[in-house]
Amino acid sequence: MEEKILLVEDEENIRKFTRINLEREGFTVIEAETGELGVELAQSENPLVVILDIMLPGIDGYEVCRILREKVPNIGIIMLTAKTQENDKILGLERGADDYLSKPFNPKELVLRIKSLIRRLEKPVKNTNVITHGPYQLDLYSKAFKKDGVYIELTPTELSIITLFMKNPGRAFTRNELLDLNWGEEFVGDTKIVDVNIRRLRSKIEDNPGKPKYLETVWGTGYRWKKD
C-alpha cells in the first residue's frame, strides 16, 4: 500500500518544512491549505493518514475531523495545534482524531507518530480469527466490529484498543500500558488521550455509557474488558 499522507495546513512555510521531512522518510505528500480542500482530497486521493491543523481558514480542523470520520471512517488523523490548553487537545480527540501534536513540533516525532498510527491501520495478512463476546463480534482480518450483528464504525485507534481488550478479557491494563501498546513506546504525551478514547468507545458500544457493562474501569489501575 502506498503510504500517502495528506497535509492540511494553511501556513505555507510549515507545509513546505513538513513535506520535505516526510518525503525524506519515503512518504508521498498531498497538500491542502483549507479545510474544504482537505475534505475533498481525503475522499479523492485516499491518503492513509491526514495531518490536520486546527486553525484553518473556512471550516476549522475540528469540523474537518468530524466530517472525515463520517465520510472516511478508516482514515488516520493526527491533529496539529499551536494551542496549549488541554481542552483543545481533548476536543480534537473527541471529534475523532487518533493523535495530536503541539506546534512547534520535532519532525522526527511527527514521523514516529505517523508510523505508529500506520501500524494500527495495517490489516493482518494471515489471522482470520473472529472473536465473539456477548453481543459483540470482532473480525481481526477485515477489522469489522459489530454489536448484535450491526456494524459499528470505529476509528483506527478505537479498533486497536478494542482488539487488545477482546484478545485479553479480564486483564486489567494500566493507562501507561495502553499508551505503549496502542500508541507505541515512543509516544510523548499524557494518559488523558487514553481516557478520551475509552469514553468515546463506550459511547459507541455500551447500552449505557455511564454504567458500562463490558468496558470496565478498574479503579486505581486502568481499564479491562469484562470476562465471562
CYANA upper distance limits for C-alpha pairs under 8 A (distance plus 0.5 A):
  2 GLU  CA     28 THR  CA      8.23
  3 GLU  CA     27 PHE  CA      6.05
  3 GLU  CA     28 THR  CA      6.84
  3 GLU  CA     47 PRO  CA      7.83
  3 GLU  CA     48 LEU  CA      6.63
  4 LYS  CA     27 PHE  CA      6.40
  4 LYS  CA     28 THR  CA      5.16
  4 LYS  CA     29 VAL  CA      6.43
  4 LYS  CA     30 ILE  CA      7.95
  4 LYS  CA     46 ASN  CA      8.25
  4 LYS  CA     47 PRO  CA      5.26
  4 LYS  CA     48 LEU  CA      6.03
  4 LYS  CA     49 VAL  CA      7.49
  5 ILE  CA     27 PHE  CA      7.17
  5 ILE  CA     28 THR  CA      6.50
  5 ILE  CA     29 VAL  CA      5.37
  5 ILE  CA     30 ILE  CA      6.67
  5 ILE  CA     47 PRO  CA      5.82
  5 ILE  CA     48 LEU  CA      6.50
  5 ILE  CA     49 VAL  CA      5.61
  5 ILE  CA     50 VAL  CA      6.36
  5 ILE  CA     51 ILE  CA      7.81
  6 LEU  CA     29 VAL  CA      6.37
  6 LEU  CA     30 ILE  CA      5.27
  6 LEU  CA     31 GLU  CA      6.40
  6 LEU  CA     32 ALA  CA      7.96
  6 LEU  CA     38 GLY  CA      8.12
  6 LEU  CA     41 LEU  CA      8.25
  6 LEU  CA     42 ALA  CA      7.58
  6 LEU  CA     47 PRO  CA      6.45
  6 LEU  CA     48 LEU  CA      8.42
  6 LEU  CA     49 VAL  CA      6.84
  6 LEU  CA     50 VAL  CA      5.17
  6 LEU  CA     51 ILE  CA      6.61
  7 LEU  CA     15 ARG  CA      7.63
  7 LEU  CA     19 ARG  CA      8.38
  7 LEU  CA     29 VAL  CA      7.39
  7 LEU  CA     30 ILE  CA      6.56
  7 LEU  CA     31 GLU  CA      5.41
  7 LEU  CA     32 ALA  CA      6.67
  7 LEU  CA     38 GLY  CA      8.44
  7 LEU  CA     50 VAL  CA      6.46
  7 LEU  CA     51 ILE  CA      5.32
  7 LEU  CA     52 LEU  CA      6.82
  8 VAL  CA     31 GLU  CA      6.55
  8 VAL  CA     32 ALA  CA      5.21
  8 VAL  CA     33 GLU  CA      6.21
  8 VAL  CA     34 THR  CA      7.19
  8 VAL  CA     35 GLY  CA      7.39
  8 VAL  CA     38 GLY  CA      6.30
  8 VAL  CA     50 VAL  CA      7.77
  8 VAL  CA     51 ILE  CA      6.55
  8 VAL  CA     52 LEU  CA      5.44
  8 VAL  CA     53 ASP  CA      6.59
  9 GLU  CA     14 ILE  CA      7.91
  9 GLU  CA     15 ARG  CA      6.67
  9 GLU  CA     31 GLU  CA      8.13
  9 GLU  CA     32 ALA  CA      6.86
  9 GLU  CA     33 GLU  CA      5.56
  9 GLU  CA     34 THR  CA      7.45
  9 GLU  CA     52 LEU  CA      7.10
  9 GLU  CA     53 ASP  CA      5.87
  9 GLU  CA     56 LEU  CA      7.47
 10 ASP  CA     15 ARG  CA      8.14
 10 ASP  CA     32 ALA  CA      7.93
 10 ASP  CA     33 GLU  CA      4.69
 10 ASP  CA     34 THR  CA      6.66
 10 ASP  CA     53 ASP  CA      8.41
 10 ASP  CA     56 LEU  CA      6.55
 10 ASP  CA     57 PRO  CA      7.80
 11 GLU  CA     15 ARG  CA      6.83
 11 GLU  CA     33 GLU  CA      7.86
 12 GLU  CA     16 LYS  CA      6.62
 12 GLU  CA     33 GLU  CA      8.39
 13 ASN  CA     17 PHE  CA      6.59
 14 ILE  CA     18 THR  CA      6.44
 15 ARG  CA     19 ARG  CA      6.37
 15 ARG  CA     31 GLU  CA      7.87
 16 LYS  CA     20 ILE  CA      6.64
 17 PHE  CA     21 ASN  CA      7.01
 18 THR  CA     22 LEU  CA      6.65
 18 THR  CA    107 PRO  CA      7.38
 19 ARG  CA     23 GLU  CA      6.47
 19 ARG  CA     29 VAL  CA      6.72
 20 ILE  CA     24 ARG  CA      6.75
 21 ASN  CA     25 GLU  CA      7.24
 21 ASN  CA    107 PRO  CA      7.04
 22 LEU  CA     26 GLY  CA      7.21
 22 LEU  CA     27 PHE  CA      6.08
 22 LEU  CA     28 THR  CA      8.19
 22 LEU  CA     29 VAL  CA      7.76
 22 LEU  CA    111 VAL  CA      7.47
 23 GLU  CA     27 PHE  CA      5.42
 23 GLU  CA     28 THR  CA      6.69
 23 GLU  CA     29 VAL  CA      7.37
 25 GLU  CA    111 VAL  CA      8.33
 31 GLU  CA     38 GLY  CA      8.42
 32 ALA  CA     37 LEU  CA      6.26
 32 ALA  CA     38 GLY  CA      5.82
 32 ALA  CA     41 LEU  CA      8.27
 33 GLU  CA     37 LEU  CA      7.61
 33 GLU  CA     38 GLY  CA      7.96
 33 GLU  CA     56 LEU  CA      8.22
 34 THR  CA     38 GLY  CA      6.70
 34 THR  CA     56 LEU  CA      6.54
 34 THR  CA     57 PRO  CA      6.38
 34 THR  CA     58 GLY  CA      7.26
 34 THR  CA     59 ILE  CA      8.17
 35 GLY  CA     39 VAL  CA      6.77
 35 GLY  CA     56 LEU  CA      6.85
 35 GLY  CA     57 PRO  CA      7.60
 35 GLY  CA     58 GLY  CA      7.05
 35 GLY  CA     59 ILE  CA      5.96
 35 GLY  CA     60 ASP  CA      6.70
 35 GLY  CA     61 GLY  CA      7.12
 35 GLY  CA     64 VAL  CA      6.42
 36 GLU  CA     40 GLU  CA      6.94
 36 GLU  CA     58 GLY  CA      7.77
 36 GLU  CA     59 ILE  CA      7.22
 36 GLU  CA     64 VAL  CA      8.12
 37 LEU  CA     41 LEU  CA      6.61
 38 GLY  CA     42 ALA  CA      6.49
 38 GLY  CA     64 VAL  CA      8.12
 39 VAL  CA     43 GLN  CA      7.07
 39 VAL  CA     64 VAL  CA      7.01
 39 VAL  CA     67 ILE  CA      7.97
 39 VAL  CA     68 LEU  CA      7.18
 40 GLU  CA     44 SER  CA      6.80
 41 LEU  CA     45 GLU  CA      5.86
 41 LEU  CA     46 ASN  CA      8.04
 42 ALA  CA     46 ASN  CA      6.17
 42 ALA  CA     47 PRO  CA      6.67
 42 ALA  CA     50 VAL  CA      8.22
 42 ALA  CA     68 LEU  CA      8.18
 42 ALA  CA     72 VAL  CA      8.13
 43 GLN  CA     71 LYS  CA      8.19
 43 GLN  CA     72 VAL  CA      7.42
 47 PRO  CA     75 ILE  CA      7.91
 48 LEU  CA     75 ILE  CA      6.37
 48 LEU  CA     76 GLY  CA      6.78
 48 LEU  CA    118 ILE  CA      7.96
 49 VAL  CA     75 ILE  CA      6.40
 49 VAL  CA     76 GLY  CA      4.90
 49 VAL  CA     77 ILE  CA      6.24
 49 VAL  CA     78 ILE  CA      8.03
 49 VAL  CA    114 ILE  CA      7.84
 49 VAL  CA    118 ILE  CA      8.07
 50 VAL  CA     75 ILE  CA      7.85
 50 VAL  CA     76 GLY  CA      6.57
 50 VAL  CA     77 ILE  CA      5.35
 50 VAL  CA     78 ILE  CA      6.73
 51 ILE  CA     77 ILE  CA      6.65
 51 ILE  CA     78 ILE  CA      5.49
 51 ILE  CA     79 MET  CA      6.42
 51 ILE  CA     80 LEU  CA      7.52
 52 LEU  CA     61 GLY  CA      6.71
 52 LEU  CA     65 CYS  CA      8.44
 52 LEU  CA     77 ILE  CA      7.47
 52 LEU  CA     78 ILE  CA      6.55
 52 LEU  CA     79 MET  CA      5.16
 52 LEU  CA     80 LEU  CA      6.27
 53 ASP  CA     61 GLY  CA      6.20
 53 ASP  CA     79 MET  CA      6.19
 53 ASP  CA     80 LEU  CA      5.00
 53 ASP  CA     81 THR  CA      6.47
 54 ILE  CA     60 ASP  CA      6.27
 54 ILE  CA     61 GLY  CA      4.44
 54 ILE  CA     62 TYR  CA      6.71
 54 ILE  CA     79 MET  CA      7.17
 54 ILE  CA     80 LEU  CA      6.61
 54 ILE  CA     81 THR  CA      6.11
 55 MET  CA     60 ASP  CA      6.16
 55 MET  CA     61 GLY  CA      6.73
 55 MET  CA     81 THR  CA      7.77
 56 LEU  CA     60 ASP  CA      5.36
 56 LEU  CA     61 GLY  CA      6.88
 59 ILE  CA     63 GLU  CA      6.66
 59 ILE  CA     64 VAL  CA      7.27
 60 ASP  CA     64 VAL  CA      6.83
 61 GLY  CA     65 CYS  CA      6.49
 61 GLY  CA     79 MET  CA      8.18
 62 TYR  CA     66 ARG  CA      6.81
 62 TYR  CA     91 LEU  CA      8.20
 62 TYR  CA     92 GLY  CA      6.51
 62 TYR  CA     95 ARG  CA      7.02
 63 GLU  CA     67 ILE  CA      6.68
 63 GLU  CA     95 ARG  CA      8.50
 64 VAL  CA     68 LEU  CA      6.60
 65 CYS  CA     69 ARG  CA      6.70
 65 CYS  CA     77 ILE  CA      8.02
 65 CYS  CA     92 GLY  CA      8.23
 65 CYS  CA     95 ARG  CA      6.73
 65 CYS  CA     96 GLY  CA      6.90
 65 CYS  CA     97 ALA  CA      7.17
 66 ARG  CA     70 GLU  CA      7.11
 66 ARG  CA     95 ARG  CA      5.90
 66 ARG  CA     96 GLY  CA      7.04
 67 ILE  CA     71 LYS  CA      6.66
 68 LEU  CA     72 VAL  CA      5.61
 68 LEU  CA     73 PRO  CA      7.01
 68 LEU  CA     75 ILE  CA      8.27
 69 ARG  CA     73 PRO  CA      4.95
 69 ARG  CA     74 ASN  CA      8.17
 69 ARG  CA     75 ILE  CA      8.22
 69 ARG  CA     96 GLY  CA      6.89
 69 ARG  CA    155 THR  CA      8.12
 73 PRO  CA    153 GLU  CA      7.23
 73 PRO  CA    154 LEU  CA      7.62
 73 PRO  CA    155 THR  CA      6.74
 74 ASN  CA    121 LEU  CA      8.35
 74 ASN  CA    154 LEU  CA      8.11
 74 ASN  CA    155 THR  CA      6.51
 74 ASN  CA    156 PRO  CA      6.71
 75 ILE  CA    155 THR  CA      8.12
 75 ILE  CA    156 PRO  CA      7.86
 76 GLY  CA     97 ALA  CA      8.11
 76 GLY  CA     98 ASP  CA      6.97
 76 GLY  CA    117 LEU  CA      7.24
 76 GLY  CA    118 ILE  CA      8.09
 76 GLY  CA    121 LEU  CA      7.91
 76 GLY  CA    155 THR  CA      8.13
 76 GLY  CA    156 PRO  CA      7.01
 77 ILE  CA     96 GLY  CA      8.33
 77 ILE  CA     97 ALA  CA      5.57
 77 ILE  CA     98 ASP  CA      5.88
 77 ILE  CA     99 ASP  CA      7.21
 78 ILE  CA     97 ALA  CA      6.49
 78 ILE  CA     98 ASP  CA      6.38
 78 ILE  CA     99 ASP  CA      5.24
 78 ILE  CA    100 TYR  CA      5.65
 78 ILE  CA    101 LEU  CA      7.73
 78 ILE  CA    114 ILE  CA      8.35
 79 MET  CA     92 GLY  CA      7.55
 79 MET  CA     97 ALA  CA      7.08
 79 MET  CA     99 ASP  CA      6.88
 79 MET  CA    100 TYR  CA      5.04
 79 MET  CA    101 LEU  CA      6.73
 80 LEU  CA    100 TYR  CA      6.40
 80 LEU  CA    101 LEU  CA      5.57
 80 LEU  CA    102 SER  CA      6.16
 80 LEU  CA    103 LYS  CA      7.11
 81 THR  CA    100 TYR  CA      8.25
 81 THR  CA    101 LEU  CA      7.14
 81 THR  CA    102 SER  CA      5.47
 81 THR  CA    103 LYS  CA      6.19
 82 ALA  CA    102 SER  CA      6.13
 82 ALA  CA    103 LYS  CA      5.14
 82 ALA  CA    104 PRO  CA      7.52
 83 LYS  CA     88 ASP  CA      7.57
 83 LYS  CA    102 SER  CA      7.56
 83 LYS  CA    103 LYS  CA      8.21
 84 THR  CA     88 ASP  CA      8.07
 84 THR  CA    102 SER  CA      7.78
 85 GLN  CA     89 LYS  CA      7.68
 86 GLU  CA     90 ILE  CA      6.85
 87 ASN  CA     91 LEU  CA      6.46
 88 ASP  CA     92 GLY  CA      6.87
 89 LYS  CA     93 LEU  CA      6.94
 89 LYS  CA    100 TYR  CA      7.36
 90 ILE  CA     94 GLU  CA      6.59
 90 ILE  CA    193 ILE  CA      7.92
 90 ILE  CA    196 VAL  CA      7.43
 91 LEU  CA     95 ARG  CA      6.70
 92 GLY  CA     96 GLY  CA      7.17
 92 GLY  CA     97 ALA  CA      6.24
 92 GLY  CA    100 TYR  CA      8.28
 93 LEU  CA     97 ALA  CA      5.10
 93 LEU  CA     98 ASP  CA      7.04
 93 LEU  CA     99 ASP  CA      7.54
 93 LEU  CA    100 TYR  CA      8.33
 93 LEU  CA    193 ILE  CA      7.87
 93 LEU  CA    196 VAL  CA      7.23
 93 LEU  CA    197 ASN  CA      7.79
 94 GLU  CA    196 VAL  CA      7.17
 94 GLU  CA    197 ASN  CA      8.06
 94 GLU  CA    200 ARG  CA      7.20
 96 GLY  CA    155 THR  CA      7.47
 98 ASP  CA    117 LEU  CA      8.24
 98 ASP  CA    155 THR  CA      7.81
 98 ASP  CA    156 PRO  CA      7.69
 98 ASP  CA    157 THR  CA      6.19
 99 ASP  CA    113 ARG  CA      8.29
 99 ASP  CA    193 ILE  CA      8.40
101 LEU  CA    105 PHE  CA      7.41
101 LEU  CA    110 LEU  CA      8.00
105 PHE  CA    109 GLU  CA      7.78
105 PHE  CA    110 LEU  CA      7.79
106 ASN  CA    110 LEU  CA      7.05
107 PRO  CA    111 VAL  CA      6.75
108 LYS  CA    112 LEU  CA      6.80
109 GLU  CA    113 ARG  CA      6.70
110 LEU  CA    114 ILE  CA      6.69
111 VAL  CA    115 LYS  CA      6.66
112 LEU  CA    116 SER  CA      6.58
112 LEU  CA    186 GLU  CA      7.75
112 LEU  CA    187 PHE  CA      8.39
113 ARG  CA    117 LEU  CA      6.70
113 ARG  CA    183 TRP  CA      8.28
113 ARG  CA    187 PHE  CA      7.51
114 ILE  CA    118 ILE  CA      6.61
115 LYS  CA    119 ARG  CA      6.78
116 SER  CA    120 ARG  CA      7.23
116 SER  CA    183 TRP  CA      6.61
116 SER  CA    184 GLY  CA      6.64
117 LEU  CA    121 LEU  CA      6.89
117 LEU  CA    156 PRO  CA      8.33
117 LEU  CA    157 THR  CA      8.26
117 LEU  CA    183 TRP  CA      7.65
118 ILE  CA    122 GLU  CA      6.70
120 ARG  CA    156 PRO  CA      6.67
120 ARG  CA    157 THR  CA      7.32
120 ARG  CA    160 SER  CA      6.68
120 ARG  CA    182 ASN  CA      8.00
121 LEU  CA    156 PRO  CA      6.37
123 LYS  CA    141 TYR  CA      6.78
123 LYS  CA    142 SER  CA      7.70
123 LYS  CA    143 LYS  CA      7.88
124 PRO  CA    140 LEU  CA      7.87
124 PRO  CA    141 TYR  CA      6.27
125 VAL  CA    141 TYR  CA      7.62
126 LYS  CA    141 TYR  CA      8.17
127 ASN  CA    140 LEU  CA      7.15
127 ASN  CA    141 TYR  CA      6.41
128 THR  CA    139 ASP  CA      7.70
128 THR  CA    140 LEU  CA      6.63
128 THR  CA    141 TYR  CA      5.57
129 ASN  CA    139 ASP  CA      6.90
129 ASN  CA    140 LEU  CA      6.36
129 ASN  CA    141 TYR  CA      7.59
130 VAL  CA    137 GLN  CA      7.38
130 VAL  CA    138 LEU  CA      6.08
130 VAL  CA    139 ASP  CA      4.97
130 VAL  CA    140 LEU  CA      6.52
131 ILE  CA    137 GLN  CA      6.21
131 ILE  CA    138 LEU  CA      5.59
131 ILE  CA    139 ASP  CA      7.01
131 ILE  CA    140 LEU  CA      8.16
131 ILE  CA    166 MET  CA      7.69
131 ILE  CA    167 LYS  CA      8.19
132 THR  CA    136 TYR  CA      6.22
132 THR  CA    137 GLN  CA      4.95
132 THR  CA    138 LEU  CA      6.91
133 HIS  CA    137 GLN  CA      6.95
133 HIS  CA    166 MET  CA      8.24
135 PRO  CA    147 LYS  CA      5.80
135 PRO  CA    148 ASP  CA      5.51
135 PRO  CA    149 GLY  CA      8.40
136 TYR  CA    145 PHE  CA      7.79
136 TYR  CA    146 LYS  CA      6.12
136 TYR  CA    147 LYS  CA      5.01
136 TYR  CA    148 ASP  CA      6.93
136 TYR  CA    149 GLY  CA      8.36
137 GLN  CA    145 PHE  CA      6.29
137 GLN  CA    146 LYS  CA      5.63
137 GLN  CA    147 LYS  CA      6.93
137 GLN  CA    149 GLY  CA      8.20
138 LEU  CA    143 LYS  CA      7.39
138 LEU  CA    144 ALA  CA      6.38
138 LEU  CA    145 PHE  CA      5.13
138 LEU  CA    146 LYS  CA      7.03
138 LEU  CA    163 THR  CA      8.07
139 ASP  CA    143 LYS  CA      5.78
139 ASP  CA    144 ALA  CA      5.69
139 ASP  CA    145 PHE  CA      7.00
140 LEU  CA    144 ALA  CA      7.77
140 LEU  CA    163 THR  CA      8.24
143 LYS  CA    159 LEU  CA      8.03
144 ALA  CA    151 TYR  CA      7.53
144 ALA  CA    152 ILE  CA      8.39
145 PHE  CA    151 TYR  CA      6.35
145 PHE  CA    152 ILE  CA      6.31
145 PHE  CA    153 GLU  CA      7.94
145 PHE  CA    154 LEU  CA      8.19
145 PHE  CA    159 LEU  CA      8.49
146 LYS  CA    150 VAL  CA      5.56
146 LYS  CA    151 TYR  CA      4.77
146 LYS  CA    152 ILE  CA      6.03
147 LYS  CA    151 TYR  CA      7.04
147 LYS  CA    152 ILE  CA      7.51
147 LYS  CA    205 ILE  CA      7.82
152 ILE  CA    204 LYS  CA      7.95
152 ILE  CA    205 ILE  CA      8.27
154 LEU  CA    158 GLU  CA      6.15
154 LEU  CA    159 LEU  CA      6.24
154 LEU  CA    201 LEU  CA      8.48
155 THR  CA    159 LEU  CA      6.59
156 PRO  CA    160 SER  CA      6.63
157 THR  CA    161 ILE  CA      6.74
157 THR  CA    182 ASN  CA      7.68
157 THR  CA    197 ASN  CA      8.39
158 GLU  CA    162 ILE  CA      6.66
158 GLU  CA    197 ASN  CA      7.08
158 GLU  CA    198 ILE  CA      8.44
158 GLU  CA    201 LEU  CA      6.94
159 LEU  CA    163 THR  CA      6.47
160 SER  CA    164 LEU  CA      6.85
160 SER  CA    182 ASN  CA      6.84
161 ILE  CA    165 PHE  CA      6.85
161 ILE  CA    178 LEU  CA      8.13
161 ILE  CA    182 ASN  CA      7.09
162 ILE  CA    166 MET  CA      6.51
163 THR  CA    167 LYS  CA      6.52
164 LEU  CA    168 ASN  CA      6.83
165 PHE  CA    169 PRO  CA      6.41
165 PHE  CA    171 ARG  CA      8.27
165 PHE  CA    224 ARG  CA      7.01
165 PHE  CA    225 TRP  CA      5.84
166 MET  CA    225 TRP  CA      6.99
168 ASN  CA    225 TRP  CA      7.89
169 PRO  CA    224 ARG  CA      7.51
169 PRO  CA    225 TRP  CA      5.48
169 PRO  CA    226 LYS  CA      6.38
169 PRO  CA    227 LYS  CA      5.42
170 GLY  CA    224 ARG  CA      6.47
170 GLY  CA    225 TRP  CA      6.06
170 GLY  CA    226 LYS  CA      5.84
170 GLY  CA    227 LYS  CA      5.10
171 ARG  CA    224 ARG  CA      6.15
171 ARG  CA    225 TRP  CA      7.52
172 ALA  CA    218 VAL  CA      7.39
172 ALA  CA    221 THR  CA      7.76
172 ALA  CA    222 GLY  CA      7.04
172 ALA  CA    223 TYR  CA      6.00
172 ALA  CA    224 ARG  CA      5.01
172 ALA  CA    225 TRP  CA      8.20
173 PHE  CA    177 GLU  CA      6.47
173 PHE  CA    178 LEU  CA      6.88
173 PHE  CA    221 THR  CA      7.62
173 PHE  CA    222 GLY  CA      6.09
173 PHE  CA    223 TYR  CA      6.00
173 PHE  CA    224 ARG  CA      6.62
174 THR  CA    178 LEU  CA      6.83
174 THR  CA    221 THR  CA      5.73
174 THR  CA    222 GLY  CA      4.87
174 THR  CA    223 TYR  CA      7.14
175 ARG  CA    179 LEU  CA      6.68
175 ARG  CA    191 THR  CA      6.44
175 ARG  CA    194 VAL  CA      6.92
175 ARG  CA    221 THR  CA      8.00
175 ARG  CA    222 GLY  CA      5.97
175 ARG  CA    223 TYR  CA      8.13
176 ASN  CA    180 ASP  CA      6.72
176 ASN  CA    191 THR  CA      7.18
177 GLU  CA    181 LEU  CA      6.50
178 LEU  CA    182 ASN  CA      6.30
178 LEU  CA    183 TRP  CA      8.19
178 LEU  CA    194 VAL  CA      7.59
179 LEU  CA    183 TRP  CA      5.71
179 LEU  CA    184 GLY  CA      6.99
179 LEU  CA    185 GLU  CA      7.79
179 LEU  CA    187 PHE  CA      7.98
179 LEU  CA    191 THR  CA      7.53
179 LEU  CA    194 VAL  CA      7.35
180 ASP  CA    184 GLY  CA      4.95
180 ASP  CA    185 GLU  CA      4.98
180 ASP  CA    186 GLU  CA      8.26
180 ASP  CA    187 PHE  CA      7.88
181 LEU  CA    185 GLU  CA      7.85
183 TRP  CA    187 PHE  CA      6.54
189 GLY  CA    193 ILE  CA      8.45
191 THR  CA    195 ASP  CA      7.43
192 LYS  CA    196 VAL  CA      6.73
193 ILE  CA    197 ASN  CA      6.84
194 VAL  CA    198 ILE  CA      6.68
195 ASP  CA    199 ARG  CA      6.62
196 VAL  CA    200 ARG  CA      6.64
197 ASN  CA    201 LEU  CA      6.52
198 ILE  CA    202 ARG  CA      6.65
199 ARG  CA    203 SER  CA      6.83
199 ARG  CA    209 PRO  CA      8.26
200 ARG  CA    204 LYS  CA      7.11
201 LEU  CA    205 ILE  CA      6.71
202 ARG  CA    206 GLU  CA      5.66
202 ARG  CA    209 PRO  CA      5.60
202 ARG  CA    212 PRO  CA      7.45
202 ARG  CA    215 LEU  CA      7.47
203 SER  CA    208 ASN  CA      8.33
203 SER  CA    209 PRO  CA      5.77
205 ILE  CA    209 PRO  CA      8.44
206 GLU  CA    212 PRO  CA      6.44
206 GLU  CA    213 LYS  CA      7.44
206 GLU  CA    214 TYR  CA      7.87
206 GLU  CA    215 LEU  CA      8.44
207 ASP  CA    212 PRO  CA      8.02
208 ASN  CA    212 PRO  CA      6.44
208 ASN  CA    213 LYS  CA      8.38
212 PRO  CA    216 GLU  CA      6.68
213 LYS  CA    226 LYS  CA      8.00
214 TYR  CA    225 TRP  CA      6.13
214 TYR  CA    226 LYS  CA      5.42
215 LEU  CA    223 TYR  CA      7.54
215 LEU  CA    224 ARG  CA      6.54
215 LEU  CA    225 TRP  CA      5.42
215 LEU  CA    226 LYS  CA      6.95
216 GLU  CA    223 TYR  CA      6.14
216 GLU  CA    224 ARG  CA      5.87
216 GLU  CA    225 TRP  CA      6.58
216 GLU  CA    226 LYS  CA      7.06
217 THR  CA    222 GLY  CA      6.51
217 THR  CA    223 TYR  CA      5.04
217 THR  CA    224 ARG  CA      7.05
218 VAL  CA    222 GLY  CA      5.62
218 VAL  CA    223 TYR  CA      5.68
218 VAL  CA    224 ARG  CA      7.36
